[in-house]
Amino acid sequence: MRSHKALESEDANEAQWEAARGAAVGAVKWGAASAILGAAGFAFSPLYRGLTVQFKVYLQMSGMIVGSMIEADYRMRQYEHRVRLQRRLARDRAVWADYEKELMEMQEESNEKSSSNK
């Protein structure tokens, strides 16, 4: 059963920070692309020049918001994959450690049997 404070766990906190970093990076990258497209539109398009300042700001912000959502989602999927891989490795290490422990016990038993037979 899940705890009531599942969003306050260390994993959830790290995931939130990873998504926030992705959103910031995406907003900057896509904002720069939107600014370049806006400059090109201003230079070459009489239609774009005729738009109001408010609509131009809206277009710029739309690009930044879409970019932040895309990059945050991408970072979250990468983070989830990395966490799954780390957990799988930890589980495999634990199984391997149990196997080695069992093997050492079997070797000790066989050594005791061979020394008692002499």
C-alpha positions, 0 to 999 in steps of 0.5 A: 500500500502506498503511503500518503506522503508519496510525493515527499519521497527522495525519488519524487523530489529528484524527479521534480528537480529533473523535470524542472531543469528540463523545462528550463532548458527546453524553454531557453532552447525553444525560446531562442528558436522562436526569437530567431523565427520572429526576427526572420518573420519581422525581416521578411514578412509584412504579415508578421510586421502587421501583428500586434505586439501582444500577439508576437509575445504570445507566439514567443511564449507559446514556443517557450511553453511547448519547448519546456513541456517537451524537454521536461517530458524527455528528461523525465523519461530519461530519469525514469529509465536511469532509476529503473536501471539502477534498481535492476543493477542493485537487485542483480548485485544482491542476487549475485552476493547471495549466490557468492555467499552460498558458493562460499558456504558450499566450498567451506563444507566441502573443505571440512568434509575433505579434511575430516576424511583424512 
